Amino acid sequence: MQRILTVSLMAILAVPGLAWAQGAAAAAGSGDMAKAFAVLAAGLGFGLAAGLCGLAQGRAAGSAVDAMARQPGAAARIQTAMIIGLALIESLAIYTLVIAIILLFANPFK
């Protein structure tokens, strides 16, 4: 498991080096370098947010089902609180998606 994490981390850290090499080979200005880092930031940021939101939603749903099993009489209130919590968790992923789309297509670096 640790070896997989190490290899993954090395692959992630190697990507900016490739972006620098490509930017230097193309003899481009700072706009292309900013665009390359914007693509990396959008991809890594949204991937991280989506993964952590998925973990949080799974944990929230599991805890809610556990609570409903312990107290069946309060199942309606627990379910309502769970749905509100899941909506708030999902909003984080949606906000991150909006920021990633802005970074990719609006090009705020011009």
C-alpha positions in Angstrom: 0.0 0.0 0.0 2.8 2.4 0.9 4.6 1.6 -2.4 1.4 2.5 -4.4 1.1 5.8 -2.5 4.8 6.5 -3.1 4.6 5.8 -6.8 1.4 7.9 -7.1 3.0 10.8 -5.3 6.0 10.6 -7.5 3.8 10.6 -10.7 1.9 13.7 -9.4 5.0 15.6 -8.6 6.5 14.8 -12.0 3.7 16.4 -14.0 4.7 20.1 -13.3 8.2 19.3 -14.5 6.7 18.1 -17.8 4.7 21.3 -18.0 7.8 23.4 -17.5 9.7 21.4 -20.1 6.9 21.8 -22.6 6.6 25.5 -22.0 10.3 26.0 -22.4 10.4 24.0 -25.6 7.6 26.0 -27.1 9.4 29.2 -26.2 6.1 30.5 -24.8 5.5 33.4 -22.5 4.1 33.2 -19.0 0.6 32.8 -20.3 1.2 29.2 -21.3 2.9 28.4 -18.1 -0.1 29.9 -16.2 -2.5 27.9 -18.3 -0.5 24.7 -17.6 -0.7 25.2 -13.9 -4.4 26.2 -14.2 -5.1 22.8 -15.8 -3.1 21.0 -13.1 -4.8 23.0 -10.3 -8.2 22.3 -11.7 -7.6 18.6 -12.2 -6.0 18.0 -8.8 -8.4 20.3 -6.9 -11.5 18.7 -8.4 -10.1 15.2 -8.0 -9.3 15.8 -4.3 -12.6 17.5 -3.6 -14.6 14.7 -5.4 -12.8 12.0 -3.6 -13.1 13.5 -0.1 -16.8 14.4 -0.7 -17.4 10.8 -1.7 -15.8 9.6 1.5 -17.7 12.1 3.6 -21.0 11.2 2.0 -20.4 7.5 2.6 -19.5 8.1 6.2 -22.6 10.3 6.8 -24.9 7.8 5.2 -23.4 4.9 7.2 -23.7 6.8 10.4 -27.3 7.8 9.6 -28.3 4.1 8.9 -26.6 3.1 12.1 -28.5 5.7 14.1 -31.8 4.7 12.4 -31.1 1.1 13.4 -30.5 2.1 17.0 -33.6 4.4 17.3 -36.2 3.5 14.7 -38.6 6.0 16.1 -36.4 8.9 15.2 -35.7 7.7 11.6 -37.6 10.5 10.0 -35.6 13.2 11.8 -32.3 11.4 11.2 -33.1 11.0 7.5 -33.9 14.7 7.2 -30.7 15.7 8.9 -28.8 13.3 6.7 -30.2 14.6 3.5 -29.4 18.2 4.5 -25.9 17.2 5.4 -25.4 15.3 2.1 -26.6 18.4 0.2 -24.1 20.6 2.0 -21.3 18.1 1.3 -22.2 17.9 -2.4 -22.2 21.7 -2.6 -18.4 21.6 -2.0 -17.9 19.4 -5.0 -20.1 21.7 -7.1 -18.3 24.8 -6.0 -15.0 23.1 -6.9 -16.3 22.1 -10.3 -17.3 25.8 -11.0 -13.8 27.0 -10.0 -12.2 24.3 -12.2 -14.4 25.3 -15.1 -13.4 29.0 -14.6 -9.7 28.1 -14.5 -10.0 25.9 -17.6 -12.2 28.0 -19.9 -12.4 31.6 -18.7 -8.6 32.0 -18.6 -8.4 34.7 -15.9 -4.6 35.1 -16.5 -4.9 37.2 -19.7 
